[in-house]
Each structure stands twice: as C-alpha cells, then as structure tokens.
C-alpha cells in the first residue's frame, strides 16, 4: 500500500520516492531509496539552498547514494549535476541520444537566460530496453523520445511506479517545440511504452503533481483520438 507523508515521501513496496521541486522552471528532482541506499533521478537543484535540501534529506535518513540517473538533458534537469556529483561522488548516466543536448548546456542556459555552473563528465550508457538493478529492484529503461531525442522513462513494475521526466504530465505531455522535438514521436513513445502499463502505476513527472497511467489514459486530452 502506498502511503503519503510530507517528510519521507511516497512509499512503494520496499522503496520510497521523495520529490524536490527546484529551479525557476519548477522541475522535480527525485530521491528514491530503500532506507539504506539511494538513487537520484534528475539534477534539477539550481541554487546552493536547493542542493542543500537534497543533501540534508539524504544525510538525515542515513542514505548512501549509489546511482545518479538523468531522464534527459534539458537545462532544467541538469542544473545540479556538478554540485550533486561532487557531494556524493557519483557519475550521472544519460541516454547517448541526448549527449548533444548535455554538451550544449551553456547554450541552453543562455537561450533561457539562466546562469549555469557547468557540467561534469557523464556516462552516456543508458540503453533502450536495458534493465538496471537498483536498490534491490529491477528498473526497465524505456527510450521515450519526442520531448528530446534521448528521453528515457524508468519503470519499476514490481513496485508500481514510473519516473517519466517530461514525457507525460498530469493532464498534459512534454513540449515538442525544442531541438529535435516531435509530437508524433512523443505520442508514439507514450502509447508504446507507457500506455501498456497497468492503470494503477504511479507516474512521477518532471513538472507538477504525480498521476497514474489509468488517469492519463482516461482523461489526458493529448492522448485521445
């Protein structure tokens, strides 16, 4: 049973998902943990205060960060890569199709008029249909392009949740007017990789509140024929 608590996050079986809303774009950083080890998904903290909130939560719960994953490489999801990598001695992992975006982070920041502290070296090693072992669970890496060419979704079917980045939102979908974006490709990604999941799978989005596959299947106007 999932339980909602303000301090500890949302519980899914053996794992807890904690959300942090950060930066001028209100982008969510996730810390997923089992009480001992943690995985960070998306480096959205932009300011020292935002970084410290994530660090403090991890320290307060006695967690060891064992992996750092990016759903994609738009600037609002990578602000904190340098600071969090340094604090936890981890290397961020990304789908190779989004490496050009990551390498152009300064240009992205300039386009949106936001400061950027710099990007560390990362591993472009996340492959389509790869299964990764994290926190005693198996996550499926689903390549879900359309918002960006290398967008991925991390699906934990056993624990009933998916971390989708900016692919799918509560009542909406990711924008497709940025570099190599495509609504047709995005819609196909959602139908192929997300709409085949069970209705009760909780969807953790890059922006805004979480939702479920069933709710989006029934009500999302961008997914209706």
C-alpha positions in Angstrom: 0.0 0.0 0.0 1.3 3.5 -0.9 1.4 6.0 1.9 1.8 9.7 1.6 3.9 11.5 4.2 5.3 15.0 3.9 8.7 14.2 5.5 9.6 10.9 4.0 7.9 10.8 0.6 5.6 8.2 -1.0 6.1 4.5 -0.3 6.0 1.8 -3.0 6.7 -1.6 -1.5 10.3 -1.5 -0.3 11.1 1.9 -1.9 10.3 5.5 -1.0 10.1 8.2 -3.6 10.8 11.7 -2.3 10.2 14.8 -4.5 12.0 18.1 -4.5 10.7 21.0 -6.7 13.6 23.2 -7.8 14.8 26.0 -10.1 12.9 28.7 -12.0 11.2 26.1 -14.1 9.7 24.2 -11.1 11.5 21.0 -12.1 11.3 17.9 -9.9 14.4 16.1 -8.6 13.7 12.6 -7.1 15.5 10.7 -4.4 14.4 7.0 -4.4 15.6 5.0 -1.5 15.2 1.8 0.5 16.3 3.2 3.8 20.0 2.5 3.3 20.9 3.3 -0.3 19.5 6.0 -2.7 19.3 6.8 -6.4 18.9 10.4 -7.5 16.9 10.9 -10.7 17.3 14.3 -12.4 19.6 17.1 -11.2 17.2 19.9 -11.0 18.5 21.8 -7.9 20.0 25.1 -9.3 20.8 27.1 -6.1 23.0 26.1 -3.2 19.9 26.1 -1.0 18.2 23.7 -3.3 21.2 21.4 -3.4 21.4 21.5 0.4 17.7 20.4 0.7 18.5 17.2 -1.2 21.8 16.7 0.6 20.2 17.3 4.0 17.4 14.8 3.3 19.9 12.1 2.3 22.0 12.8 5.3 19.1 12.8 7.7 18.0 9.4 6.5 21.5 7.9 6.6 21.5 7.1 2.9 24.3 6.3 0.6 23.9 7.5 -3.0 24.7 4.6 -5.3 23.5 5.9 -8.7 22.5 9.1 -10.4 20.3 9.0 -13.5 19.0 11.6 -15.9 15.7 11.2 -17.8 17.0 13.7 -20.4 19.4 16.6 -20.7 17.4 19.8 -20.9 18.9 22.5 -18.8 16.3 22.4 -16.1 17.1 18.8 -15.4 20.9 19.1 -15.2 21.5 22.3 -13.2 22.7 20.4 -10.2 24.8 17.7 -11.9 28.1 19.3 -10.9 27.2 20.0 -7.3 25.5 16.7 -6.6 28.2 14.7 -8.4 30.8 16.4 -6.2 28.8 15.9 -3.0 28.1 12.2 -3.5 31.0 11.1 -5.7 28.7 9.8 -8.4 28.7 10.0 -12.2 25.5 10.9 -13.9 24.1 8.4 -16.5 22.2 9.5 -19.7 20.9 8.1 -22.9 23.5 8.7 -25.7 21.0 10.4 -28.0 20.8 13.3 -25.5 24.6 13.8 -25.3 24.5 16.7 -27.8 22.0 18.5 -25.5 24.2 17.9 -22.5 27.3 19.2 -24.2 25.4 22.3 -25.3 24.2 23.1 -21.7 25.8 26.6 -21.7 24.0 27.5 -24.9 20.7 26.1 -23.4 21.3 28.3 -20.3 22.0 31.3 -22.5 18.8 30.7 -24.5 16.7 30.7 -21.4 18.6 33.5 -19.7 19.6 31.5 -16.6 23.1 31.0 -15.0 24.8 27.6 -15.3 27.6 26.4 -13.1 29.0 23.9 -15.5 28.5 20.2 -16.3 30.8 17.3 -15.2 31.7 14.4 -17.4 28.9 11.8 -17.5 28.3 8.3 -18.8 26.1 8.1 -21.9 25.3 4.5 -21.1 21.6 4.1 -20.7 20.3 1.8 -23.5 16.8 1.2 -24.7 15.2 -1.8 -23.0 18.1 -2.2 -20.6 17.2 -3.5 -17.2 19.2 -1.9 -14.3 19.4 -3.3 -10.8 18.9 -0.6 -8.2 18.0 -0.8 -4.5 17.2 -4.4 -4.8 14.7 -3.7 -7.5 14.7 -4.0 -11.3 14.0 -0.9 -13.3 13.4 -1.0 -17.1 14.9 1.8 -19.1 12.3 2.8 -21.8 13.5 5.0 -24.6 10.7 7.6 -24.9 11.8 10.3 -27.4 9.7 13.1 -28.7 10.4 15.7 -26.0 14.1 15.2 -26.6 15.8 12.6 -28.7 17.2 10.7 -25.7 14.4 11.0 -23.2 14.0 7.8 -21.1 11.5 6.6 -18.6 12.5 4.4 -15.6 9.8 1.8 -14.9 9.6 -0.2 -11.7 6.7 -2.5 -12.5 7.1 -4.6 -9.3 6.8 -1.5 -7.1 4.2 0.2 -9.3 5.8 3.4 -10.4 7.5 5.1 -13.4 9.8 8.2 -13.5 8.9 9.8 -16.8 10.8 13.1 -16.9 9.0 15.4 -19.3 7.4 12.7 -21.5 4.0 12.7 -19.7 2.3 15.1 -17.2 -0.8 15.1 -15.2 -3.3 16.2 -17.9 -0.6 17.1 -20.5 2.6 16.0 -22.3 6.0 17.4 -22.7 6.6 20.3 -25.1 7.8 19.4 -28.5 9.0 22.7 -29.9 12.6 22.4 -28.7 15.5 20.8 -30.5 14.5 17.6 -32.3 11.1 17.6 -30.6 8.2 15.9 -32.3 4.6 15.4 -31.1 4.1 12.5 -33.4 7.2 10.7 -31.9 6.2 11.7 -28.4 2.7 10.3 -28.8 4.1 7.1 -30.2 6.5 6.8 -27.3 3.7 7.2 -24.8 1.5 4.7 -26.5 4.2 2.1 -26.9 6.0 2.4 -23.6 3.6 3.9 -21.0 0.0 3.1 -22.0 0.7 -0.6 -21.9 1.5 -0.4 -18.2 -1.2 -1.2 -15.6 -3.7 1.6 -14.7 -2.5 1.8 -11.1 1.1 2.5 -12.0 2.0 5.9 -10.4 3.6 8.3 -12.8 6.2 10.7 -11.4 6.6 13.7 -13.7 9.4 16.2 -14.3 7.0 19.0 -13.5 3.8 19.1 -11.5 1.9 16.5 -9.4 2.2 12.8 -9.9 -0.6 10.9 -11.6 -1.4 7.4 -12.7 -1.4 5.6 -16.1 -5.1 4.9 -15.7 -6.0 8.5 -15.1 -4.0 9.7 -18.1 -5.4 7.0 -20.3 -8.9 8.1 -19.5 -8.6 11.9 -19.3 -5.4 13.3 -20.9 -6.6 15.3 -23.9 -3.3 14.8 -25.7 -3.8 11.1 -25.8 -7.4 11.0 -27.0 -8.1 10.1 -30.7 
